[in-house]
Amino acid sequence: MSKFDIYTFQFSPIIEDGTLSFEDIEAERKRIMENKNEFFEEVLTSATFVHRSKSLPLVVEYSDQDLKVIRIANIKTIEIERDFVKEWTENQPSCIVIIYNNAEVQRIAIEQKIEAFTDTKVVSSILNKTFNYKLRHYNLAIKINKEYNAQDFWDIASQYEKSIKKLRFEFNYPNLPRVTKNLNSALKNASEIVNSTRSAIEFNAEEKKTLQNINANNKTINGLVKASAEGGTPIKMKVKGYKKYVETGNKAKTIEFDLDLSTKNIEEVKDILRELKE
C-alpha cells in the first residue's frame, strides 16, 4: 500500500494586451478556459522536470485521455562503503505522481516517499514551476494547492470559538465546479469579469468584539470552508491574544491504495480521485 497526498490544480487565463476591448477580452478568456484541459494535456506529453538545476529522470507508466501515472526520480549523491573503502555514488529514488486531468476533477496524487523527496510539497513545487512555464505559451496559468479536510477548520474554530476577530477566505480563479458550487454566484461572476486570479472574502468583528455564529450550521460559512478545503486555499483566522494569523491547511488530505496499473485498478483510482470525500 502506498500513501498519497492530494492536490487540486486550477487554471486562470493570462490576458496581457491592454489594447483589447472588453468584449475581445471576454471572448479570449472564454476560448482559453474552454480549452484549458486540452492545453494541459499537450503540456503533460512533453514536460521535463528540473530540481536544483538537474533534469529529473521521468517515466510514464500509464497514460490515457485524462489520466497520467508518472514516476519522477530525484538525483542524490550518497556515501557507500565497499571493501572497507568509502566512496560517493549517485542514487535515484523515485515517487509516483498521478495526474487526473478531468475538467470536473483536476486532482494530483503525489506519493509520500521520503527517500525520494522530503515532502510532497517539493514535488508539487517542481510540477507547478514546469507547468506554468509550458502553459504560458497558451496564455494559461496553473495553481497547484494541497487539499485538506474541512473538519480541520472546524476543529480550530471550536478551539477559539469565542475569540475569533477576523476570518479571511481566499479563492483561485473560479473554474472547477466541485469547488465553485460552494461559492456565492456574485463572487464567482465578479472574479471572472475582473480576471482576478485570487479573490478574498474577509469578515471583521467590531473593535473589542468577536465574530459570532462561526459554526457548521451557518450555511454561508460552511460553503466557504468547503470551497477552501477542496481548492486547497488556507483559511486565516485572527484570534484575540495572538499576533499571528492561525491558518488551516497544514494537514494534507491523504489516501492509501495499491496501484498495479491494470485497467480495473486504473478505473478504481479514477473513482477514488473523483469521489474523494472527507
Number of C-alpha atoms within 10 A of each C-alpha: 7 13 15 23 22 24 26 23 22 22 24 23 24 17 15 9 8 8 8 12 10 11 9 11 18 16 11 17 20 14 12 20 17 13 14 24 17 17 18 21 17 12 19 16 11 8 14 17 19 15 15 9 7 10 13 17 16 16 12 13 13 14 14 8 10 16 21 20 21 19 19 22 20 21 19 12 10 11 10 12 9 7 5 7 7 10 10 10 10 11 14 15 17 21 21 21 24 23 23 24 21 16 18 13 20 22 28 26 24 26 25 21 17 12 13 20 19 11 15 24 18 12 20 20 15 16 21 18 16 17 22 18 15 20 20 13 11 15 19 23 21 23 22 23 26 27 26 27 21 21 15 17 24 18 12 14 19 13 11 16 17 16 19 24 21 18 21 17 19 18 25 26 20 25 18 19 12 16 24 23 15 19 21 12 11 8 15 19 12 13 19 18 12 9 19 17 19 13 16 12 11 11 12 14 13 9 7 7 13 17 16 12 10 18 15 13 9 10 12 14 18 19 19 23 26 22 22 28 28 27 28 28 23 23 20 19 25 20 20 15 9 10 8 10 14 17 16 25 21 11 12 20 22 20 16 12 13 10 14 9 14 10 9 9 14 16 13 14 19 19 11 13 20 16 10 15 9 11
